[in-house]
């Protein structure tokens, strides 16, 4: 190494040692580290389970890291002293080789008898006599420091997350128990089990946060999610059933109105029209009364909290109500048709008579006779709709004959 190389290397080592010391002391000052190690006057947290397996060995290496740091500090100081002793001009070759050996060779003898076998991973690269180069020792220290730091940060993160998770789980259970939807017996037992498990996890979380985190995610969270999903599904079903019940009541009122209209149309057709064949009468009142009583029973069951059976019952009720609506509509249409035909025939005969007048054939004896017959039939109660329709058709046919080009007209 040249003098320039030596000076550069010493400056780099000073920077590395400064960073290492800063990082080590920052870790020691970390509140979580102090809880895990009992440093800084904090009560020692006795680790167990997964956390002890993952983090314990890394924390135990911290003391050894300080020993190794002292060895590095002494080694670099020795190189600095040798550099100061170099002559200004000539005769420094031997000391330069000594500095090179200190900085680059296996110049650090680690007292292996003071370092337990379990911690000697720090000495990767050392020879049989426990000698190791500064660079190899620093690299091992960095790996050990990062492992310890990551372990401390993992515990800190998990403690924070578990505090939120366990608190949220407790609030979720309380919300489920006090919610508007009644829990089923199986769900109550599951929530009792989760609450008991939470109390155990709270006792465990201080000593084994990493193990507790795994346990909460794998065991407790699925149970809470399952119960919550079931409750939310029932809540959704309850809202849907409530809307369906409201719609059913409205539909039933419309059905009653339709029944009144169908009954009125049948009664009117019986009074005002004959000759239209056998017109269907409206369904008996008992059919609607039965539907109304059925709907009332469904409402009572819903009010008693029997949501799922009511949901199924409403499907059946709606099917029966649709059948009744279909029957009522057919009856209304069948009874309204002859009445509508009577009105249409009355309008048609008037229009045909106006046409006859326009063509100046209204005084035709045959036309006058047919018009009189049609009007007599149309304004008779009940109107024989078949005969009246035939009379209007015969009048229309004769009028067409009288008004076509070359037809007979009356002047």
matplotlib code that plots the C-alpha trace (Angstrom):
import matplotlib.pyplot as plt

x = [0.0, 1.2, 0.9, -2.1, -3.7, -3.1, -4.5, -7.6, -8.1, -7.8, -10.3, -12.7, -12.3, -13.0, -16.2, -17.3, -16.6, -18.5, -21.5, -21.3, -21.1, -24.1, -26.2, -25.4, -26.2, -29.4, -30.5, -29.7, -31.8, -34.8, -37.7, -38.6, -35.0, -34.9, -38.1, -36.7, -33.3, -34.0, -31.6, -32.0, -33.8, -36.8, -38.4, -37.0, -39.6, -39.2, -39.6, -41.2, -42.4, -41.9, -40.5, -37.9, -36.8, -36.6, -35.4, -33.7, -30.3, -30.0, -30.5, -27.9, -25.4, -25.6, -23.2, -20.7, -21.1, -19.8, -16.8, -16.1, -16.5, -13.9, -11.5, -12.0, -11.5, -8.2, -7.0, -7.7, -6.1, -3.0, -2.8, -3.2, -0.3, 1.9, 1.0, 2.0, 5.4, 6.3, 9.4, 8.8, 11.2, 12.9, 13.0, 9.3, 8.8, 8.8, 6.1, 4.0, 4.0, 3.0, 0.1, -1.0, -0.9, -3.0, -5.6, -5.8, -4.5, -5.9, -4.7, -7.4, -7.2, -10.7, -10.7, -12.8, -12.9, -15.0, -17.4, -19.9, -19.9, -23.5, -22.3, -19.2, -21.0, -19.7, -16.2, -16.9, -13.5, -11.4, -8.5, -7.8, -6.2, -9.2, -7.6, -9.7, -9.2, -11.0, -13.0, -14.3, -15.1, -17.0, -19.1, -20.0, -21.0, -23.2, -25.1, -25.5, -26.6, -29.2, -30.6, -31.0, -32.4, -34.9, -36.0, -36.6, -38.5, -40.6, -41.6, -42.3, -44.5, -46.3, -47.0, -48.5, -50.5, -51.8, -52.9, -55.0, -56.1, -57.1, -58.9, -60.8, -61.7, -63.2, -65.1, -66.3, -67.6, -69.4, -71.0, -72.2, -73.6, -75.5, -76.5, -80.1, -79.9, -80.2, -77.3, -77.9, -76.8, -73.9, -72.6, -72.9, -70.8, -68.2, -68.0, -67.7, -64.8, -63.1, -63.4, -61.8, -59.1, -58.5, -58.0, -55.4, -53.7, -53.5, -51.6, -49.4, -48.8, -46.1, -43.8, -44.6, -46.0, -44.8, -46.5, -49.6, -49.8, -49.7, -52.3, -54.7, -54.6, -54.9, -57.5, -59.4, -59.9, -61.6, -64.2, -65.0, -65.1, -67.5, -69.9, -69.8, -70.5, -73.5, -74.9, -74.4, -76.1, -79.1, -79.2, -79.3, -82.0, -84.0, -83.9, -84.9, -87.7, -88.9, -89.1, -90.7, -93.4, -94.1, -94.4, -96.6, -99.1, -99.1, -99.7, -102.5, -104.2, -103.9, -105.3, -108.3, -108.9, -108.5, -111.0, -113.5, -113.1, -113.5, -116.6, -118.1, -117.4, -119.1, -122.1, -122.4, -122.1, -124.8, -127.1, -126.3, -125.3, -126.7, -125.7, -122.0, -121.7, -121.0, -118.9, -116.6, -117.6, -115.1, -113.2, -114.9, -114.1, -112.7, -109.7, -108.7, -109.4, -107.2, -104.3, -104.8, -104.8, -101.6, -99.9, -100.9, -99.3, -96.1, -96.1, -96.5, -93.7, -91.4, -92.2, -91.2, -87.8, -88.4, -86.8, -85.6, -88.9, -90.8, -88.5, -89.3, -93.0, -93.2, -91.9, -94.8, -97.3, -96.2, -96.6, -100.1, -100.9, -99.6, -101.9, -104.8, -103.9, -103.8, -107.2, -108.7, -107.3, -108.6, -112.1, -112.0, -111.0, -113.6, -116.4, -115.3, -115.1, -118.8, -119.4, -116.7, -118.1, -121.6, -120.1, -118.1, -121.2, -123.2, -120.5, -120.2, -123.9, -123.9, -120.8, -122.5, -125.7, -123.7, -122.0, -125.4, -126.6, -123.5, -124.2, -127.9, -129.0, -130.3, -133.9, -133.4, -136.1, -133.9, -131.2, -133.7, -135.2, -131.7, -130.6, -133.8, -133.3, -129.7, -130.4, -133.3, -131.1, -128.1, -130.2, -132.1, -131.1, -129.6, -128.3, -128.3, -124.8, -124.7, -127.9, -126.9, -123.5, -125.1, -127.6, -124.8, -122.8, -125.8, -126.4, -122.7, -122.8, -125.9, -124.6, -121.4, -123.6, -125.6, -122.6, -120.2, -120.0, -123.1, -124.9, -128.6, -129.1, -132.1, -132.5]
y = [0.0, 3.5, 6.3, 7.6, 4.2, 4.0, 7.4, 6.6, 3.3, 4.8, 7.6, 4.9, 2.9, 6.0, 6.6, 2.9, 2.8, 6.1, 4.7, 1.4, 3.1, 5.4, 2.4, 0.3, 3.1, 3.9, 0.3, 0.3, 3.4, 2.0, 1.4, -2.0, -3.1, -2.0, -3.9, -7.1, -6.9, -5.1, -2.3, 1.3, 0.4, -1.1, -4.3, -7.3, -9.0, -12.8, -14.0, -17.3, -19.4, -18.2, -14.8, -16.4, -18.7, -16.0, -12.9, -14.3, -15.4, -12.2, -10.1, -12.2, -11.3, -7.6, -7.8, -9.7, -7.0, -4.4, -6.7, -7.0, -3.2, -2.6, -5.0, -3.1, 0.2, -0.9, -2.4, 0.8, 2.9, 0.7, 1.4, 5.1, 5.0, 3.2, 5.8, 8.6, 6.9, 6.8, 8.9, 11.8, 10.8, 7.3, 4.2, 3.6, 0.5, -1.8, 0.2, 0.5, -3.3, -3.5, -1.1, -3.1, -6.3, -4.6, -3.3, -6.1, -9.2, -11.5, -9.0, -9.3, -12.2, -12.8, -14.3, -17.3, -18.5, -15.4, -15.9, -18.8, -21.3, -20.3, -16.8, -17.6, -17.1, -13.6, -15.0, -16.4, -16.1, -16.5, -19.0, -21.8, -19.4, -17.2, -14.5, -12.6, -9.6, -6.3, -6.3, -9.9, -9.1, -5.9, -7.8, -10.4, -7.6, -5.9, -9.2, -9.8, -6.2, -6.3, -9.6, -8.1, -4.8, -6.6, -8.8, -5.8, -3.9, -7.0, -7.3, -3.5, -3.7, -6.8, -5.3, -2.2, -4.2, -6.7, -3.8, -2.6, -6.1, -7.3, -4.1, -4.2, -7.8, -7.0, -4.1, -6.3, -8.9, -6.3, -4.9, -8.3, -9.0, -5.7, -5.5, -5.5, -9.0, -11.8, -14.1, -17.9, -20.2, -21.6, -18.1, -17.1, -20.1, -19.2, -15.6, -16.9, -19.0, -16.1, -13.9, -16.5, -16.9, -13.2, -13.0, -15.7, -13.9, -10.7, -12.5, -14.1, -11.1, -9.5, -12.5, -14.0, -11.3, -13.1, -16.3, -14.5, -12.7, -16.0, -17.5, -14.5, -14.5, -18.3, -19.1, -16.2, -14.0, -16.7, -17.3, -13.6, -13.1, -16.1, -14.9, -11.3, -12.6, -14.6, -11.7, -9.3, -11.8, -12.0, -8.2, -8.0, -10.7, -8.8, -5.6, -7.5, -9.3, -6.0, -4.5, -7.6, -7.5, -3.9, -4.6, -7.6, -5.5, -2.9, -5.7, -7.2, -3.8, -3.6, -7.2, -6.2, -3.2, -5.5, -7.9, -5.1, -4.0, -7.6, -8.1, -4.8, -5.6, -9.0, -7.5, -4.8, -7.3, -9.5, -6.4, -4.8, -7.5, -10.8, -13.2, -13.0, -16.6, -17.6, -14.9, -16.0, -14.8, -13.3, -15.6, -16.1, -13.5, -16.4, -16.7, -13.1, -13.5, -16.5, -14.6, -11.7, -14.0, -15.7, -12.3, -11.3, -14.5, -13.8, -10.2, -11.6, -14.1, -11.3, -9.1, -12.1, -12.3, -15.3, -13.7, -16.6, -18.6, -15.5, -14.9, -18.4, -18.0, -14.7, -16.4, -18.8, -16.1, -14.0, -17.0, -17.5, -13.8, -13.7, -16.6, -14.7, -11.5, -13.4, -14.9, -11.6, -9.8, -12.5, -12.2, -8.4, -8.5, -11.2, -9.2, -5.9, -7.0, -7.2, -3.9, -2.3, -3.9, -2.5, 1.0, 0.5, -0.7, 2.4, 4.6, 2.7, 2.9, 6.7, 7.0, 4.9, 6.9, 10.1, 8.6, 7.6, 11.2, 12.5, 10.2, 11.2, 7.6, 7.9, 7.8, 4.4, 2.2, -0.8, 1.2, 3.0, -0.3, -1.8, 1.3, 1.2, -2.5, -2.0, 1.0, -0.7, -3.7, -1.6, 0.5, -2.4, -3.6, -6.2, -5.7, -8.9, -8.2, -11.0, -9.8, -6.1, -6.8, -8.7, -5.8, -3.2, -5.4, -5.8, -2.1, -1.5, -4.0, -2.5, 1.0, 0.0, -1.4, 1.8, 4.1, 2.3, 3.7, 2.6, 1.7, 2.6, 6.0, 7.9, 11.4]
z = [0.0, -0.8, 1.8, -0.2, 0.0, 3.7, 4.4, 2.3, 4.0, 7.5, 6.6, 5.3, 8.5, 10.7, 8.7, 9.0, 12.8, 13.3, 11.5, 13.3, 16.7, 15.8, 14.7, 17.7, 20.2, 18.3, 18.6, 22.3, 22.8, 20.9, 23.4, 22.0, 22.2, 25.8, 26.6, 25.0, 26.7, 29.9, 28.9, 30.0, 33.2, 31.3, 32.8, 30.9, 28.7, 28.9, 25.3, 24.4, 21.5, 17.9, 19.0, 21.2, 18.4, 15.8, 17.8, 20.9, 19.4, 17.4, 20.6, 22.5, 19.8, 20.6, 23.5, 21.3, 18.7, 21.2, 22.0, 18.3, 17.8, 20.5, 18.8, 15.5, 17.2, 18.8, 15.5, 13.6, 16.4, 16.1, 12.4, 13.0, 15.5, 13.0, 10.4, 12.7, 13.3, 9.6, 8.7, 6.4, 3.7, 3.7, 5.8, 6.2, 4.1, 7.1, 8.9, 5.7, 5.5, 9.2, 8.5, 5.5, 7.6, 10.3, 7.9, 5.3, 7.0, 9.7, 12.3, 14.9, 17.4, 18.9, 22.4, 21.4, 25.0, 25.9, 23.0, 23.4, 20.5, 19.6, 18.9, 16.9, 13.6, 14.0, 13.4, 9.9, 8.1, 11.1, 11.0, 13.5, 15.9, 16.0, 13.8, 11.4, 9.1, 10.0, 6.8, 7.4, 11.0, 10.0, 7.4, 10.0, 12.4, 9.8, 9.2, 12.9, 13.5, 10.6, 11.9, 15.4, 14.1, 11.9, 14.7, 17.0, 14.3, 13.6, 17.3, 17.5, 14.3, 15.5, 19.0, 17.4, 14.9, 17.5, 19.8, 16.9, 15.8, 19.3, 20.0, 16.7, 17.3, 20.7, 19.3, 16.4, 18.9, 20.9, 17.8, 16.7, 20.2, 20.4, 16.7, 15.6, 14.2, 16.7, 16.8, 16.4, 19.2, 17.3, 16.5, 20.2, 21.1, 18.5, 19.8, 23.3, 22.2, 20.3, 23.4, 25.6, 23.0, 22.9, 26.6, 26.3, 23.3, 25.3, 28.0, 25.3, 23.1, 25.3, 25.4, 21.9, 19.6, 16.4, 17.4, 18.5, 15.2, 13.3, 15.6, 15.3, 11.5, 11.2, 14.0, 15.3, 12.2, 10.1, 12.9, 13.2, 9.5, 9.2, 11.9, 10.5, 7.0, 8.3, 10.3, 7.3, 5.0, 7.4, 7.7, 3.9, 3.8, 6.5, 4.4, 1.2, 3.0, 4.6, 1.1, -0.3, 2.4, 1.8, -2.0, -1.2, 0.8, -2.0, -4.6, -2.5, -2.4, -6.2, -6.5, -4.4, -6.7, -9.7, -8.2, -7.6, -11.2, -12.5, -10.3, -11.5, -15.2, -14.8, -13.0, -15.7, -18.5, -17.0, -16.8, -20.1, -22.6, -23.7, -26.5, -25.7, -24.6, -21.0, -19.4, -16.5, -13.1, -10.7, -8.3, -4.9, -2.2, -0.1, -2.5, -1.7, 2.0, 2.1, 0.4, 2.9, 5.9, 4.5, 4.1, 7.6, 9.0, 7.1, 8.6, 12.1, 11.7, 10.3, 13.3, 15.5, 13.8, 11.6, 8.6, 6.5, 6.7, 5.8, 2.8, 1.5, 2.3, 0.4, -2.7, -2.5, -1.7, -4.6, -6.9, -5.7, -6.0, -9.6, -10.5, -8.9, -10.8, -14.0, -13.5, -12.5, -15.5, -17.9, -16.2, -16.5, -20.1, -21.0, -19.3, -20.6, -24.2, -25.0, -23.3, -25.3, -28.5, -27.7, -27.4, -30.6, -32.5, -31.3, -32.6, -35.8, -36.6, -36.0, -38.3, -41.0, -40.8, -41.3, -44.3, -45.7, -45.3, -47.0, -50.0, -49.8, -49.4, -45.8, -47.1, -48.7, -47.2, -46.6, -45.0, -42.8, -41.7, -40.9, -39.1, -37.0, -36.2, -35.2, -33.0, -31.3, -30.5, -29.4, -26.9, -25.5, -22.1, -22.1, -25.6, -27.6, -28.8, -31.3, -33.1, -32.8, -34.3, -37.2, -37.7, -37.9, -40.3, -42.6, -42.6, -43.3, -46.2, -47.8, -47.4, -49.2, -52.0, -52.3, -52.3, -54.7, -58.2, -60.2, -57.0, -56.5, -54.9, -53.7, -55.2]

ax = plt.figure().add_subplot(projection="3d")
ax.plot(x, y, z, "-o")
ax.set_aspect("equal")
plt.show()
